[in-house]
Amino acid sequence: MVARAPKKLGKKNAAKKNPAKKAGKPAARLKKFSTAKSQLAGPLSLDIRKPRVLIVEARYYEDIADALFEGAKAAIEASDFEYDRIDVPGALEIPAAIRFAMNRTGSKAYDGYVALGCVIRGETTHYDIVTNESARGLQQLALDFQLAIGNGILTVENEDQAWDRARTDRQNKGGDAALACVAMIGLKQLFAL
């Protein structure tokens, strides 16, 4: 990226370009930032990296996890973000994996996280514990550490409901979770200014 100094206008042309200055009012200062296709105006030079997201998958139901991942991957790539993908044994391990990943710094740091998995109700209360505690763990991380997290852990009654939510041509909850993460990264950056 090349930094360029703004062109200086002569006194005669300055009034034409900025009517506020002619009327004796101070002109508003605008900063111009570049995109990949434009040049940076002013003496500012930025080193911008693409946002990086970590996708954490519970692989207990592998086929469903793969379908959730396909939706998340498409949404992240469409947002022009980079991503890494790791897996954990089940939904309860997802918050811990995200907490471990927070230790990365610098250019390897993650800007957001996408939690993917599926919990299907069984005959015992284990379902309630897994669904409640995995959601609580993700929410606690988001609040305590100001993390951008998209929760794509499905909590369903049966496998048919899981497939309906996981498939990219149906409800695409993996894609929804990735888009939620992308939106929260943007919101976090907005309030960091």
N, C-alpha and C positions, 0 to 999 in steps of 0.2 A: 504494500500500500504506500502511496506517495503522498506526503503532506505538501500542500501548496498554500502560499500566502494569498489572502484575498486581494483582488485588484483594487487599487486606489483610484477614486474618482476625483476629477478636478472639482473645485468649488462650484463651478457653473453646472456641471453634470450631476453633482451630488443632490442638488435640490430637485432635479427632474426624477432621479431614481428613488428618492425618499421624500414624499410630500410632507411628512410629519416634521422633518428637519426644516423645511422652508417656512412652516407655520410657527417655528420657534419651539416646537415640542421635541422632547428627547426621543430619538428613534429607538425602537425596540431592537435588542440585539438577538439575532438568531444564530444558533450553532447548527452547522451542517455536518452530518456524519455520513460516512460512506457505506455503501453496500458493496457486494463483490463486483458490481458493474460500474460503480461511480467512483469518483475521486473525492478525497477528503478536502474540505475547504478550511483554511486556517492553519495555524502552526501546530495542530494537534496530531499526534501519531498514535494509533492504537494497535495493540496486538490482540486480535479477537480470535477465540477458539470456539468451535461448535460446542453447544451444550452436550453433556454426556449423561446418559441415563443408565442405571443398573436395573436389569430385569431379574427378579428373584422368583423362581418357580418352585412350587411344591409339586414333586413328580409322583405323588401317590397314585393318581390316575393319569398315566403317561399320555394316552391318546387325547384326553381332554386338555391336559397341559399343553400339548403340541398345538391344538386348535386355538387355545387362548394366546399362545405365543405368536402365532401367525398374524392374528389381529393386532397385537401390540407392536410387532415388528413393522407392519405396514404403516401404522399411525406414526411411529417414531421416525421412520424413514421419510414419510411424507412431510414431516415437520423439519426435515434436514438436520436432525440430531444424530449423534453417535450413540451406540449402546454396547453394553457388555451383558452377557447372559450367564447366570449361575443357577444351580438347582440345589434344593434342600429336600430332606425326606418328606416333610409334611408342612401343613399350614402353620402349626405352632412354631416352627423354626424360622419362618420368614422374618419376623421382627428382629430376632437376634442377628441374622445374617445382614440385615440392613444396618444394624448398630455396628457390627464389625466393619462394614464397608465405609462407614463414616470416617475411619482413620486415614483414608487416602487423601492426600493433599496435592496442591499444585495443579499441574496440567492433567493429572490422573484422577482428580477429585470428581465426584459425581454431583450433578446439579439436581438430580431427582431420582426417584425409585418407583418401579412398577412391581407390585406384588401380584402374582398369579398362582392360582390353585383352585382346588375344588374339594368341598366337604359335602358328602352325601349322608343324609340322616340314616342311622342304623337302628338297632333295637335297644341301645343303651343311651345314657345321658352324655356319653363321650362327645357326641355331636355338638351339644350345647356348650360344652367346655371349649372345644376347639374353635367353634365359630365366634364365641364371645371373646375368648382370650386372644385370638389372632387379630381380631378387629380392634380390641382395646390396646394391644401392643403397638399396632400401626398408628393409631390415633395418638397414643402417648408419645411416640417418636416424633410425629408431625408437630405436636404442640410444644414439647420440651426442647426440641432441637431445631425447630423451624424448618422442617424438611418438606419438600414437595413430594408427596406420595400419592400414587394412583392405586387404589385398592381394587384388584380384580380377582379376589378370592370368592368363588361361587359358593353359596350356601343353599343347597337344594334338597328336595325330598327324594328325588330318584335320578337315575342316569339319563332318562329322556329329557328332564328339565335341564340337566347339565349340558347336554349336547345342544339344546335349543339356545342356550345362553352363550356357549363357547364358539359355535361355528361363525365364521366371518360372513356367511350369507344369511345369517339369522340375526340374533341380537348383538353379536360381536362384543362381548363384555371385555375381552382382552384389549381390543382397540379403544373402547371407552375408557378403560383404566389408564392406558397410555396417553390419551388425549387429556384426561384429568391431570395427569402428572405434568404434561407440557403446559397446560393452563396455569397450574400452581407455580411452575418455574417462572413463567412470565409475571405473575402477580407478585411473587417474591422479589423479582428484579425491579418491578415498579416501585415498591415500597422501600427498596434499598437506595434509591436515588436521593 
